Each structure stands twice: as C-alpha cells, then as structure tokens.
Amino acid sequence: MTTDTEQPTGPTLTIDELAAHAGVTVRTVRFYGTKGLLPPPVIGPRRVGRYGPEHLARLALIEELQHQGMTLAAIERYLGQLPPDLGARELALHRAVVASWAPDTVEALTREELGRRAGRPLTDADVERLAAMDVVVPEGGAFRVDAGLLRLGVELLDVPLSQETVLAARSALIEHSRAAAHALSDLLRAAVGDRGTRDVKSLSAHMHPLVVQALLTTFQRSLRDELRQWLDAEADRTAAQAASGGAERSGARPDR
C-alpha cells in the first residue's frame, strides 16, 4: 500500500486533473482503479490522492487497447502480464507497439477538432511545427491527420530541442527503419517460400506486433548503450582535465 512518505516522479495530479489530461471522466478513472488497471494514487496532505505520469501513460495505453477493439477482460489480461513497476516511458513504448497493429487511419479534422484530439490547446506555432514534421497536412480549411502520429507529434512539441534537430532525428529514424524493414521483408519472403497468399498474410499479421516490439526493444537498448558510452566518455574527459589542472597547480613554484 502507498504511504504518505512515498513520492511519485514528475508532477502530481489530482483525480480531476488526471481525468482532464487523459480525456476521460473521473468515474472512469475510479472504475479502472477498482479493476486494478490503474495503480493506487499516492496519498498526500489532507488525504488527497495524487497521480503521476505513469497513471497518465497507463490511461493512454488502455485507450489504445480499446481502439484496437479489445474487451475489458482482454485489457485486464494484457496489463496483468506487464511488470508492475513500468514507468511512463516504458508504457509509452507498449502503446506505440499496440498502435502499430492498426492500419493507417488518416482523417480530415477542423482546427477545433485537431485541438480536441491533441488533448490540449494548439497555438499557430504548434500547428506549424506539427505540419513541418508531417504529422498534420493543411488541406483547404482543414487538416489531414494520421491519428497514430498525432499523439507522438504533440509530445514532441514539449521536447527542448530545436525544430531542425527534431526533423533531422526524424529523417535518421525513417532512413534506418526503412532499411531494417527491407531486410526483414527479404528474410520473411525467403522463409515463406512458395506458400499461398493467405498463409503469407496470416504470418505477416502474426509477426507484425512481434517485430515492432523487437525493434523498439532493440532500439531502446542500443540508444541506452550509446548514451552510456557518451556520458562515460564525458566523465573521463572531465576527470582528465581536472587531473591535468591539478598537476599544473602542484608543479607551479611561487616567485621568491
């Protein structure tokens, strides 16, 4: 059971704030809590429950599972197989995998509908940045939107990086993901051999979520290793500079 001394990471939300951010009702949040789909909140001052980013990410995952047509019982089983201590980032990865199961869903939305789907007010600068990332495409007085990319694009709006850096990262990801997809496609084609079209489609549907999960996991670990090597190199460089500075100071002789 959560105690008063335990603190969640990141900003905390009341149940009303959590429901508003997630686009659901307070009653829904409480229902998910009673079903065990959401962990209990941290009880703060005045016995007010506080929710963290993990709760918000879990609600987004539940919403995505519902969009895929899963029943509440199936969602319970899916969430029950996940480690109980998953953070917001890990939950977002699972949501990305689930979203990849669905075919592309491009919709035409008005500016008002776009803000409502984004779950937050969007300024003109926000919409321009989403358009630069090809998340939304202006079309007449509306916007053509890939629903699967919209949430990711909105989250990128808060990343403290320049638009040029975000676009360069996007280009790098697209280039290498296409190369990986091409190589995997060649392997699958060789594996299925002369099987019929129906068997190939069935295998593809079965393998799709597994391949995406494998790619996400592999990329996450590779990125973590790269960052660790970079940080270790920076730490070694800083230590070498400090040692060099100390040696210079110890070797100095005062004037007499």
C-alpha positions in Angstrom: 0.0 0.0 0.0 1.3 3.5 -0.8 2.3 5.6 2.1 2.4 9.4 2.7 6.2 9.4 2.5 6.4 7.9 -0.9 6.6 10.4 -3.8 5.9 9.7 -7.4 8.3 11.0 -10.1 7.3 14.1 -12.0 4.4 16.5 -11.4 1.4 15.1 -9.5 -2.2 15.4 -10.4 -5.5 15.2 -8.6 -8.0 12.8 -9.9 -9.9 15.6 -11.6 -6.7 16.8 -13.3 -5.7 13.3 -14.3 -9.1 12.7 -15.9 -9.0 16.1 -17.8 -5.5 15.4 -19.1 -6.5 11.8 -20.2 -9.8 12.9 -21.7 -11.9 10.6 -19.6 -14.3 11.1 -16.7 -13.4 10.8 -13.0 -15.8 7.9 -12.8 -13.8 6.1 -15.5 -10.5 6.7 -13.5 -12.1 5.3 -10.4 -13.5 2.3 -12.2 -10.1 1.4 -13.7 -8.7 1.7 -10.2 -11.2 -0.7 -8.7 -10.5 -3.2 -11.6 -6.8 -3.0 -10.9 -6.0 -1.4 -14.3 -4.5 1.7 -12.6 -2.2 1.5 -9.5 -3.5 3.4 -6.4 -2.5 7.0 -6.1 -0.1 8.4 -3.6 -2.0 9.8 -0.6 -0.8 13.3 0.1 -1.8 16.0 2.6 -5.4 16.1 3.6 -5.7 12.6 2.3 -5.9 13.7 -1.3 -4.8 11.2 -3.9 -2.1 12.3 -6.2 -1.4 10.7 -9.6 1.8 10.8 -11.6 2.9 10.5 -15.3 2.8 6.7 -15.0 -1.0 6.8 -14.4 -1.5 9.1 -17.4 0.6 6.8 -19.6 -1.3 3.8 -18.5 -4.6 5.5 -19.3 -3.3 6.3 -22.8 -2.3 2.6 -23.2 -5.8 1.5 -22.1 -7.4 3.9 -24.6 -5.2 2.5 -27.4 -6.1 -1.1 -26.4 -9.8 -0.1 -26.6 -9.3 1.4 -30.0 -8.0 -1.9 -31.2 -11.3 -3.5 -30.1 -10.1 -5.3 -27.0 -12.6 -6.1 -24.4 -12.1 -5.0 -20.8 -11.3 -8.6 -19.8 -8.6 -8.8 -22.6 -7.2 -5.5 -21.4 -7.0 -6.8 -17.9 -5.1 -9.8 -19.1 -2.8 -7.7 -21.2 -1.9 -5.3 -18.4 -1.6 -8.2 -16.0 1.3 -9.5 -18.0 3.2 -6.3 -17.7 5.8 -5.7 -14.9 4.0 -3.7 -12.2 6.8 -1.0 -11.9 6.8 0.1 -15.6 7.5 3.8 -15.9 5.8 6.3 -18.2 8.4 5.8 -21.0 8.1 2.0 -21.0 4.3 2.3 -21.0 4.5 4.7 -24.0 6.6 2.1 -25.8 3.9 -0.5 -25.2 1.3 1.9 -26.5 3.4 2.5 -29.6 3.5 -1.2 -30.3 -0.2 -1.5 -29.8 -0.9 1.4 -32.1 1.2 -0.2 -34.8 -1.2 -3.1 -35.0 -3.8 -0.9 -36.6 -3.8 0.1 -40.3 -3.1 3.8 -41.1 -6.0 6.0 -40.2 -5.9 9.4 -41.9 -8.7 11.7 -41.1 -9.7 15.3 -42.1 -10.1 17.4 -39.0 -11.0 21.1 -38.4 -8.8 23.2 -36.3 -11.1 22.8 -33.3 -11.2 19.0 -33.8 -7.4 18.9 -34.1 -7.0 20.6 -30.7 -9.6 18.3 -29.1 -7.8 15.2 -30.5 -4.5 16.6 -29.3 -5.8 16.8 -25.8 -4.5 20.4 -25.4 -4.8 23.8 -27.0 -2.6 24.2 -30.0 -1.1 27.6 -31.0 -0.4 28.6 -34.6 3.3 27.8 -33.9 2.4 24.4 -32.6 0.3 23.6 -35.7 3.2 24.9 -38.0 5.6 22.6 -36.2 3.3 19.6 -36.5 3.0 20.4 -40.2 6.8 20.6 -40.5 7.0 17.1 -39.0 4.3 15.8 -41.5 2.1 14.9 -38.5 -0.6 17.2 -40.0 -1.1 18.3 -43.6 -3.1 21.5 -44.2 -5.8 20.8 -46.8 -8.1 23.7 -47.6 -9.7 24.8 -44.3 -9.0 21.5 -42.6 -6.0 19.3 -41.7 -5.3 15.8 -42.8 -4.1 13.9 -39.8 -2.6 10.4 -39.1 -4.2 9.6 -35.8 -1.4 7.3 -34.9 1.2 10.0 -35.2 -0.7 12.9 -33.6 -0.1 12.0 -30.0 3.6 11.4 -30.7 3.8 14.8 -32.5 2.1 16.6 -29.7 4.5 15.1 -27.2 7.4 16.2 -29.4 6.2 19.8 -29.0 7.4 19.8 -25.4 10.9 18.3 -26.2 13.5 21.0 -25.5 15.2 20.7 -28.9 15.2 22.9 -32.0 12.8 22.0 -34.8 15.8 21.4 -37.1 17.2 18.8 -34.6 13.8 17.1 -34.3 13.4 16.9 -38.1 17.0 15.6 -38.6 16.3 12.9 -36.0 13.0 12.0 -37.8 14.9 11.7 -41.1 17.5 9.4 -39.5 14.8 7.2 -37.9 12.9 6.9 -41.2 16.1 6.1 -43.2 17.2 3.3 -40.8 13.8 1.9 -40.1 13.1 1.5 -43.8 16.4 -0.3 -44.2 15.5 -2.6 -41.3 12.0 -3.2 -42.8 13.5 -4.0 -46.2 16.0 -6.5 -44.7 13.3 -8.1 -42.5 10.9 -8.3 -45.5 13.6 -10.2 -47.5 14.1 -12.6 -44.7 10.3 -13.3 -44.4 9.9 -13.7 -48.1 12.7 -16.3 -48.1 11.1 -18.0 -45.1 7.6 -18.4 -46.6 8.9 -19.7 -49.9 6.1 -20.9 -52.1 3.3 -20.6 -49.6 -0.1 -19.2 -50.7 -1.1 -15.6 -50.3 -3.5 -16.4 -47.4 -0.7 -18.0 -45.4 1.6 -15.1 -46.1 -0.9 -12.6 -44.9 -1.6 -14.6 -41.8 2.0 -14.9 -41.0 2.5 -11.2 -41.6 -0.4 -10.3 -39.3 1.0 -12.5 -36.6 4.6 -11.3 -36.9 3.8 -7.6 -37.2 3.4 -6.8 -33.5 6.3 -9.1 -32.6 8.7 -7.5 -35.0 7.7 -4.0 -33.8 8.2 -5.0 -30.2 11.6 -6.4 -31.1 12.6 -3.3 -33.0 11.5 -1.0 -30.1 13.3 -3.1 -27.5 16.5 -3.3 -29.6 16.5 0.4 -30.3 15.8 1.3 -26.7 18.8 -0.8 -25.5 21.0 0.4 -28.3 20.2 4.0 -27.5 20.8 3.5 -23.8 24.2 1.9 -24.6 25.1 4.8 -26.8 24.1 7.4 -24.2 26.0 5.5 -21.5 29.2 5.4 -23.7 28.8 9.1 -24.4 28.3 10.0 -20.7 31.3 7.8 -19.7 33.5 9.5 -22.3 32.4 12.9 -21.0 33.1 11.8 -17.4 36.6 10.5 -18.4 37.3 13.8 -20.2 36.3 15.9 -17.3 38.4 13.8 -14.9 41.4 14.0 -17.2 41.0 17.8 -17.3 40.7 18.0 -13.6 43.8 15.8 -13.1 45.7 17.9 -15.6 44.8 21.1 -13.9 45.8 19.7 -10.5 49.2 18.6 -11.9 49.8 22.0 -13.3 49.0 23.7 -10.0 51.2 21.3 -8.0 54.1 21.9 -10.3 54.0 25.7 -10.1 56.6 27.4 -8.0 55.9 30.7 -6.3 58.2 33.7 -7.1 60.8 34.5 -4.4 
